[in-house]
């Protein structure tokens, strides 16, 4: 494996972590799942299947995505909407726990500004 050289990245205590994260996100043959639909946007998706735009239905939709069998074979990272960080799955665990368990990189999107969420 070739060595990544990032000359413009200053020596910082998170430098190695940032480089490792970038390698994971850019894994060959994998993509990034954009699950950061706002409440309004996800409401459009739900209305297409005649489902009401409620927090429970949004949670169930995201739970379905995050628990898809073999997700980590195809997805290296997920961009999350802030609401998702506080939701619980039916089993009482954090909704994003399956992503953690699968080693999938998680990123929080907040009102169009991307702020890395360390959790």
Secondary structure per residue as TSV (DSSP state, phi and psi in degrees):
chain	resnum	aa	ss	phi	psi
A	1	X	-	360.0	136.5
A	2	X	-	-75.8	157.1
A	3	X	-	-91.7	133.3
A	4	X	-	-83.9	131.9
A	5	X	-	-118.5	122.3
A	6	X	-	-122.2	84.8
A	7	X	T	-66.5	-26.8
A	8	X	T	-87.4	-5.2
A	9	X	S	-87.7	114.6
A	10	X	-	-64.9	158.7
A	11	X	-	-66.9	113.4
A	12	X	-	-140.0	154.2
A	13	X	T	-64.4	-19.7
A	14	X	T	-102.4	6.9
A	15	X	H	-56.4	-50.8
A	16	X	H	-63.4	-40.4
A	17	X	H	-64.6	-40.9
A	18	X	H	-63.9	-44.3
A	19	X	H	-64.2	-42.9
A	20	X	H	-63.7	-40.7
A	21	X	H	-62.7	-42.9
A	22	X	H	-62.1	-39.7
A	23	X	H	-62.3	-42.1
A	24	X	H	-65.7	-43.4
A	25	X	H	-65.3	-37.4
A	26	X	T	-91.7	24.4
A	27	X	-	-58.5	132.7
A	28	X	T	-57.7	135.3
A	29	X	T	80.5	4.1
A	30	X	-	-119.3	160.3
A	31	X	E	-128.1	-177.3
A	32	X	E	-113.0	130.2
A	33	X	E	-90.6	118.9
A	34	X	E	-89.5	95.9
A	35	X	E	-109.5	34.7
A	36	X	-	-106.2	29.4
A	37	X	-	-59.5	136.2
A	38	X	-	-69.1	170.7
A	39	X	H	-57.0	-40.8
A	40	X	H	-67.7	-44.6
A	41	X	H	-65.9	-44.6
A	42	X	H	-67.0	-27.8
A	43	X	H	-61.6	-36.5
A	44	X	H	-64.3	-44.9
A	45	X	H	-59.6	-44.5
A	46	X	H	-66.6	-38.4
A	47	X	H	-64.9	-29.2
A	48	X	H	-64.3	-24.5
A	49	X	T	-109.2	18.8
A	50	X	T	61.7	34.9
A	51	X	-	-109.1	141.1
A	52	X	-	-72.0	146.3
A	53	X	-	-83.8	81.1
A	54	X	-	-114.6	160.5
A	55	X	H	-59.3	-39.1
A	56	X	H	-62.4	-42.9
A	57	X	H	-68.8	-37.0
A	58	X	H	-64.1	-42.3
A	59	X	H	-62.7	-43.6
A	60	X	H	-63.7	-39.7
A	61	X	H	-62.2	-47.8
A	62	X	H	-68.1	-35.9
A	63	X	H	-60.6	-41.4
A	64	X	H	-60.6	-44.9
A	65	X	H	-62.3	-48.9
A	66	X	H	-72.2	-16.5
A	67	X	T	-108.3	15.0
A	68	X	-	-61.5	131.2
A	69	X	T	-58.3	132.1
A	70	X	T	71.7	18.7
A	71	X	H	-52.8	-41.0
A	72	X	H	-71.2	-7.3
A	73	X	H	-76.0	-21.7
A	74	X	H	-122.1	-19.3
A	75	X	E	-119.3	128.8
A	76	X	E	-101.4	-19.3
A	77	X	E	-156.5	159.1
A	78	X	E	-134.4	131.6
A	79	X	E	-93.4	126.2
A	80	X	E	-110.5	148.3
A	81	X	E	-85.2	144.9
A	82	X	G	-53.4	-40.0
A	83	X	G	-53.4	-35.3
A	84	X	G	-63.5	-30.3
A	85	X	G	-64.8	-23.1
A	86	X	G	-105.4	-5.9
A	87	X	-	-79.1	151.7
A	88	X	B	-114.1	147.2
A	89	X	-	-79.8	172.8
A	90	X	T	-59.1	-27.9
A	91	X	T	-83.4	2.1
A	92	X	S	90.0	-9.7
A	93	X	S	-81.3	165.4
A	94	X	B	-57.2	141.3
A	95	X	T	-59.4	-31.3
A	96	X	T	-86.1	0.4
A	97	X	H	-56.0	-41.3
A	98	X	H	-60.0	-31.3
A	99	X	H	-69.0	-43.5
A	100	X	H	-59.6	-48.2
A	101	X	H	-61.2	-32.3
A	102	X	T	-87.4	-1.8
A	103	X	T	73.3	24.2
A	104	X	-	-87.0	131.0
A	105	X	E	-67.7	134.8
A	106	X	E	-116.3	139.0
A	107	X	E	-136.7	132.9
A	108	X	E	-94.0	132.6
A	109	X	E	-106.7	132.3
A	110	X	E	-130.8	109.5
A	111	X	T	48.7	41.9
A	112	X	T	85.8	-20.0
A	113	X	E	-93.8	129.7
A	114	X	E	-93.1	115.2
A	115	X	-	-117.6	120.8
A	116	X	-	-62.8	129.8
A	117	X	-	-105.5	115.6
A	118	X	-	-95.0	105.9
A	119	X	-	-149.9	360.0
